[in-house]
Each structure stands twice: as structure tokens, then as C-alpha cells.
Amino acid sequence: MPKMKTRSGAKKRFRLTGSGKVKMAVAFKRHGMRKRPNKMLRQHVGTKIMSAQDAARVKKYFMPNG
């Protein structure tokens, strides 16, 4: 049997924490930062924990059988 493969797009975009949560980069930070409020730019620094509903879908990309 061939091996089950991880979705290569998920490898590049998400990381799993030790407790099984999904870390992701924050959206709306690619370009056009001058027109965005400074409060939004401050709050969108670094990575965030994905919501449980979305994380359930992303975890299937990492573990197709589990």
C-alpha cells in the first residue's frame, strides 16, 4: 500500500501545537497596510490559534486516517 500523504499546502500554512491546536498566520497582512487602522496592525502580529470548527477540518489534512 502507498503511504498516506500530508496535504503539501497545509504543511506550508499551519503548524500543530503540542496540545493538538492549530497555529496559523494572521490574515490581511500581505499588502495595503497604510490604509488599515494601527490597532488592527498591532493585533495582527505573529500567529494565532485557529477556531475549533476550522481546526477540525485542517487536522484532516495532516492525519487523513485519524
C-alpha atoms as one frame of an Amber mdcrd trajectory, in Angstrom:
protein
   0.000   0.000   0.000   1.262   3.523  -0.705   1.773   5.899   2.171  -0.878
   8.445   3.146   0.433  11.891   2.248   0.007  15.172   4.093  -1.522  17.952
   2.008   1.503  19.990   0.986  -0.472  23.253   1.144  -1.319  22.574   4.790
   2.329  21.883   5.605   3.235  25.369   4.463   0.392  27.240   6.160  -0.320
  25.565   9.506   1.508  24.076  12.500   0.141  21.806  15.207   0.888  22.686
  18.833   1.788  20.117  21.439  -1.787  20.046  22.729  -3.176  19.490  19.228
  -4.356  23.012  18.415  -3.662  24.558  15.023  -1.483  27.662  14.714  -1.875
  29.894  11.682  -0.616  33.198  10.352  -2.958  36.161  10.649  -4.811  37.286
   7.525  -4.797  40.737   5.867  -1.068  41.372   6.345   0.293  40.917   2.817
  -0.057  44.428   1.429  -2.044  47.655   1.803  -1.070  48.256   5.421  -1.194
  52.060   5.116  -4.967  52.094   4.817  -5.520  49.769   7.783  -6.013  51.069
  11.347  -2.978  50.902  13.622  -4.985  48.930  16.179  -5.634  46.219  13.611
  -1.963  46.065  12.638  -0.937  45.658  16.274  -3.476  42.908  16.893  -2.475
  41.006  13.744   1.186  40.481  14.672   2.523  36.938  14.838   0.425  33.785
  14.803  -2.990  32.924  16.203  -4.773  29.746  17.306  -7.388  28.628  14.808
 -11.011  28.238  15.902 -12.117  24.723  16.801 -14.522  24.448  13.867 -11.857
  25.300  11.293  -9.168  23.318  13.089 -11.186  20.107  12.787 -11.079  20.444
   9.007  -7.371  21.325   8.895  -6.400  18.380  11.104  -7.799  16.021   8.490
  -5.186  17.361   6.081  -2.409  16.323   8.465  -3.905  12.981   9.513  -6.075
  11.592   6.703  -6.952   8.394   8.589  -7.218   9.803  12.088
